[in-house]
């Protein structure tokens, strides 16, 4: 399962957002089920970052979102982004960040 998060930084917060995401990357990569993880900058818009994570399964993604690192990721997005949206796999439609926030709640 591929997760892509498109994050538009708040005005003047791009560098802080970028550095925060880079600090979280090793934690994501060490999570069970993480197959690949990268940050990309927008080609057309330099205030946009993309976090791309390939998970072995949706269960692994949900487990990560309930972890300390998952909470840190959501906290950074809340604090430093103007907007954020989430996409799963290639052909899915973009969804709001609340999609990931719902995963933090155990069912």
Number of C-alpha atoms within 10 A of each C-alpha: 17 19 17 20 22 22 24 23 23 17 10 10 15 19 12 14 23 20 10 16 21 14 12 15 17 12 14 24 17 10 16 14 19 20 16 13 17 15 17 12 15 14 9 7 9 11 21 22 23 20 18 19 22 19 22 15 14 14 13 15 25 19 16 22 22 17 15 10 17 22 15 15 19 16 12 17 22 13 13 21 21 15 15 20 18 21 19 18 11 10 7 9 10 14 14 13 19 13 12 19 15 13 17 18 10 8 5
